[in-house]
Amino acid sequence: MNAKIAFLLLLLLPNAFAWEREFFWNGQISLMAEKSELNAGETLNLSVRIDNLANAPLADAYLVVQLVRIADGEGFLFYRENIIAEKISERYSLRPKESKTVVVNLKIPEYAPEGSYRVDAYLKTPRTYVVGVPHIFVYPTSLQLSIKNSSKQRDIAIDRENTLICGPLSEANFEVDCYAGPVGVIVEPEKKIKITVAVKNNSQQEERNLKLKLMFYYYDDTLLEAAVKNFVVNIDRIAPNSTWKKEVDVLTPKKPGAYPVRIVLADAEGNILSIFRHRVNVKGMSSRLVFLYPDRIYYKKGSTAKIVARFLSPSDASTEGSATIEVYLMKGTDKLYSEKRTIKLTQRVPIRTEEFNFNLKEALQDFTVGALILDSANNILDSYEQRYYYSSFSRALSSLELFTSPDAEFRELTEHFIVASPIYVKVKATDDRGLDVRIDGKLYIESDDLSLGPFEFKGNTQDRTRTEAGNIHSEVRGLQQNL
């Protein structure tokens, strides 16, 4: 049995840079921790900045934060890693070019072995393409940690080097090949494959009553939605400093596509000890919608809505054929606009992008973007709908006017005041729909002669006593919105 490991970057060459432009969302994340040394059982508080650098809104994205143990040694790093904790954040929606800073708290298990760790943070969506690591959407970011533990430690992990998925690569010669992950083997639908699962106990104590869960997912494994296939392997005991192995026969799914395989080792109380991800590629005509997004979240009457659909060709190089993609705009349950196109699916073009333009007869907000891909026999290869609701995004100001007056009724507007006389300030703001926006927040006024603020606004009006002489030039220095 020839064990292989396939690397993602090798698959991307020689068109790695072109693939990258198609493959990744234009954004970035940065990660900061309160401290880099913690004790087992503590909570790691993380500040994560999300930058949407694209000229398009990002809807329903979320963070996957993983705590990765790095065992000592000189072997291949991938084999020495072990995910012992994982946290899924809430959903975030960002306007084009918008940034958001969020806080994520990750509990360090009390049984975490002492040593070196890495925290990996990924920004993804439920439709993020799964290959290798199953979170590729925006380049992940990491930071290093050191964890101490003076109590009971449990140094046990899924053996990545010896956890193999094997299957016949060709019906003609029944050649069997095995992969240690994480890309996976290409097999026929509804054919038996063999999975070798291995667990390594690196501690001086015996481990008992463990469960190894294997789950096949069609799209994504992080949200733990309904699995396509799942089964549990019970482990009665693993002796100290030893490796446990078992072979499991599995029937591959009927529908072609790339299936992420989530493997989780847990104890009888449900405590997660190790997480590993693999993949099985079922040969045949398939496609998968990865990105589906509009260029705006609000459209004026007579404007053009640009919708971008990005989708994948079949997982194997030998399958290709014609298909039909339909992209549509919905308001509630009504399909307002749609267009169908014939496309060619082939691994020679592994990722395809199609742009659709709809001329709108009316203003549009709170809409749904949908897409459907059918093969030549009208079988559904994939379908996806994503809602873009205005209230899910931050409010954007298209205009902001500042008025100052010596009286509360604003009968007279002026920029000149007597020292220590009252100044009344009013703001008029509109959003990108042309609607008035209530300002509740802080505003500063700055000129060459003075700097006033912050003014606390509630309902667009505020009065404040001025204590310095000079002219107010009505320059807005900053506005912290709470809209």
Sequence and secondary structure as in RCSB ss.txt:
>XXXX:A:sequence
MNAKIAFLLLLLLPNAFAWEREFFWNGQISLMAEKSELNAGETLNLSVRIDNLANAPLADAYLVVQLVRIADGEG
FLFYRENIIAEKISERYSLRPKESKTVVVNLKIPEYAPEGSYRVDAYLKTPRTYVVGVPHIFVYPTSLQLSIKNS
SKQRDIAIDRENTLICGPLSEANFEVDCYAGPVGVIVEPEKKIKITVAVKNNSQQEERNLKLKLMFYYYDDTLLE
AAVKNFVVNIDRIAPNSTWKKEVDVLTPKKPGAYPVRIVLADAEGNILSIFRHRVNVKGMSSRLVFLYPDRIYYK
KGSTAKIVARFLSPSDASTEGSATIEVYLMKGTDKLYSEKRTIKLTQRVPIRTEEFNFNLKEALQDFTVGALILD
SANNILDSYEQRYYYSSFSRALSSLELFTSPDAEFRELTEHFIVASPIYVKVKATDDRGLDVRIDGKLYIESDDL
SLGPFEFKGNTQDRTRTEAGNIHSEVRGLQQNL
>XXXX:A:secstr
  EE   HHHHHTTSHHHHHHHHS SEEEEEEES SEEETT EEEEEEEEEE SSS EEEEEEEEEEEEE SSSS
 HHHHEEEEEEEE   EEE TT EEEEEEEEE  TT  SEEEEEEEEEE TT   SSSTTTTS  EEEEEEEE S
S    EEE TTT EEEEES TTT  EEEE SSS EEE TT EEEEEEEEEE SSS EEEEEEEEEE SS STT  
  SEEEEEEEEEE TTEEEEEEEEEE  SS EEEEEEEEEE TT  EEEEEEEEEEE SS  EEEEEEES SEE 
TT EEEEEEEEE  SSTT  EEEEEEEEEEETTEEEEEEEEEEEEBTTB EEEEEEEEE SS EESEEEEEEEEE
TT  EEEEEEEEE GGGS   EEEEEEEEESSTT SS  SB  TT EEEEEEEEEETTS B   EEEEEEE SS 
EEEEEEEESSEEEEE  S SB   EEEEEEE  
